[in-house]
Amino acid sequence: MLEIKNLHVEVNGREILRGIDLVVKPGETHAIMGPNGSGKSTLSHVLAGREGYTITQGEILFNGKSLLELAPEERAGEGVFLAFQYPIEIPGVNNVYMLKAALNGIRAYRGEKELSAADFLKLVKSRVKSVGMTDALLNRPVNAGFSGGEKKRNEVFQMSVLEPKLAILDETDSGLDIDALKTVAEGVNALRDAERSFVVITHYQRLLDYIVPDVVHVLARGRIVKTGSKALALELEARGYDWLLEEAAA
Amino acid sequence: MASNAQDVAELVDRHYAAGFVTDIESDTVPPGLDEDVIRLISAKKEEPAWMLEWRLKAFARWQSMREPTWAHVHYPPIDFQALSYYAAPKSAKDRPKSLDEVDPKLLETYKKLGIPLEEQMMLAGVAVDAVFDSVSVHTTFRDKLAEAGVIFCSFSEAVREYPELVRKYLGTVVPVSDNYYAALNSAVFSDGSFVYIPKNTRCPMELSTYFRINAMNTGQFERTLVVADSGSYVSYLEGCTAPMRDENQLHAAVVELVALDDAEIKYSTVQNWYPGDAEGRGGIYNFVTKRGDCRGAHSKISWTQVETGSAITWKYPSCILKGEGSVGEFYSVALTNNLQQADTGTKMIHLGRNTRSTIVSKGISAGRSQNAYRGLVRIAAGADGARNYTQCDSLLLGSACGAHTFPYIECKNPSAQVEHEASTSRISEDQLFYLRSRGIKQEDAVNMIVNGFCKEVFKELPMEFAVEAQKLLGISLEGAVG
């Protein structure tokens, strides 16, 4: 599904990612952990196609296609979804209206017919409950005046409507209390199936208690320094990151 | 030039000898402006003597005035003697014969706006012999209004048919000497609309100049007068979302609104004059004076405008809040792209007690355009308990454009409350990336953000107009980003 090969990325001339290799197969959930400043968010932004990053080496293949040559909206069309760490407010733009434009944008990209208003509404209604969205949130301007938890829930809700092939969750747990975390995790778990893959970026092990990964990677100083199972996350929680950094430096 | 002036003089004399015009030889008055030209215009329109006198007085005032230079706009000097001040509607032989002869870019825009073919032909000025549906629409429409006692007709017709009403109100809101362009308009205005809503009458439909399109060929100097008598209500829509073809570069319209006790006037404008090409060549100069007088107690005047066209816009729809407890509102979206310049805003003059005003202005600048908001809130000494709320937001697209805000507040009454909020923001890369990552194309994402920014104003527009206005913004912004 996703294949990252020797990816090097610079921002303003500074190398942030220094040779990332990663393979995610259909249906797999990979966790990427790491200390602050290790390049986790850069990786998620580069996957979704944000401007301002220079790819100096390497490639990203998504179902065999080179992702780096596609605009963000085309990547969405291919089935990539990024749940933002800090979802931005867009005043005056109705949440559901935006989502309908997004879904129909993706459908148009795939050569599918636009969804009618009635069918779209049905789809939205069926997804609302799973992530604890309320009608009030649905019809407010995108993220405007949402609490931290509401914003994250909205991200997972959008994901459930857009049904991506690969979802990247960028620190979805940050700023959530334990109840909100559980709700969001349940929303994500409901979407897990044999085809859909997830890349879960997180600083803390806590989220992985609820979204249990198949593989855990540790990203440090722009490289994946260790790969293991769920047990690795628990070890990190107990010992911190320093020992890994030392190991990597040695 | 001398012989031209002579011709004019002859024509005028002849008309006066006859008392009225039966056959008009020349469709266009030669360039230049003097008393004779004004006499000629008045004669062609078969106006009574008082109207001509009024025009001549205005002309005398205009000659003693100077073109204003305070606005934040730049353009080469206008040679007022090089302009022609009267042109009869073009005869069929000068107009395009079919849509094939019309600028394809214009047609493209019509298509995007979803304008029916027949209307496209009207807008593009195609000469057609067939009678349009809209003519019959027009007739039923007038019958219905007449039943309610509403007068809605061309200004020329009003001068002839309802002289008492016109004389009573004309120039009482925008005096002849108000400003340079208003004085010029008063001297040479070609035509426009007149509306009178009788006491305690709710106008049975939205009044729209749209219905006049086929007869319009607007003319450079339009004059509009709307009078809402006590306890009446009217909603008036002006303009058209489709870009209009027009060879006149200078437009100086005057709009006067009068609201008597408990009356309400809602005046909505969508202005989409030709803005010129990407280098700013050939666009319309739109120098308009619009003012509403809340003359009666608890009267209300509400201006809503969406301005996307014209090379230069100079326009300040204002409210004079005389009546106790009267209310003034101004909701505006002004969008400039390429080399367009806009200096627009409002004046709220609080004279009466407990008067209230609301100003919501949204300026959007793209390309290399300059967009200025200029607003005055004046609270007179006698305006006890007056309140104003102003919100003034600017959105910048790209880095070569400019947004400017010139708010003036004059408060002479200590019991008044005046609030002003202002913001300037750049269309954010984060917002764009967010929407695009969801699968929305860049251009659609920009439209979505801009329309969201304007929402507070759009919701004041009549439903149909609001939908068209949204499409219009999208079209006006094409190519502005990316």
Boltz contact constraints between the chains, C-beta under 6 A:
constraints:
  - contact:
      token1: [A, 48]
      token2: [B, 437]
      max_distance: 6.0
  - contact:
      token1: [A, 50]
      token2: [B, 433]
      max_distance: 6.0
  - contact:
      token1: [A, 72]
      token2: [B, 436]
      max_distance: 6.0
  - contact:
      token1: [A, 72]
      token2: [B, 437]
      max_distance: 6.0
  - contact:
      token1: [A, 73]
      token2: [B, 436]
      max_distance: 6.0
  - contact:
      token1: [A, 73]
      token2: [B, 439]
      max_distance: 6.0
  - contact:
      token1: [A, 73]
      token2: [B, 441]
      max_distance: 6.0
  - contact:
      token1: [A, 76]
      token2: [B, 438]
      max_distance: 6.0
  - contact:
      token1: [A, 76]
      token2: [B, 439]
      max_distance: 6.0
  - contact:
      token1: [A, 77]
      token2: [B, 439]
      max_distance: 6.0
  - contact:
      token1: [A, 82]
      token2: [B, 437]
      max_distance: 6.0
  - contact:
      token1: [A, 88]
      token2: [B, 430]
      max_distance: 6.0
  - contact:
      token1: [A, 88]
      token2: [B, 431]
      max_distance: 6.0
  - contact:
      token1: [A, 88]
      token2: [B, 434]
      max_distance: 6.0
  - contact:
      token1: [A, 90]
      token2: [B, 431]
      max_distance: 6.0
  - contact:
      token1: [A, 90]
      token2: [B, 452]
      max_distance: 6.0
  - contact:
      token1: [A, 91]
      token2: [B, 452]
      max_distance: 6.0
  - contact:
      token1: [A, 92]
      token2: [B, 452]
      max_distance: 6.0
  - contact:
      token1: [A, 92]
      token2: [B, 453]
      max_distance: 6.0
  - contact:
      token1: [A, 92]
      token2: [B, 455]
      max_distance: 6.0
  - contact:
      token1: [A, 93]
      token2: [B, 448]
      max_distance: 6.0
  - contact:
      token1: [A, 93]
      token2: [B, 452]
      max_distance: 6.0
  - contact:
      token1: [A, 101]
      token2: [B, 440]
      max_distance: 6.0
  - contact:
      token1: [A, 102]
      token2: [B, 438]
      max_distance: 6.0
  - contact:
      token1: [A, 102]
      token2: [B, 439]
      max_distance: 6.0
  - contact:
      token1: [A, 102]
      token2: [B, 440]
      max_distance: 6.0
  - contact:
      token1: [A, 105]
      token2: [B, 439]
      max_distance: 6.0
  - contact:
      token1: [A, 105]
      token2: [B, 440]
      max_distance: 6.0
  - contact:
      token1: [A, 106]
      token2: [B, 439]
      max_distance: 6.0
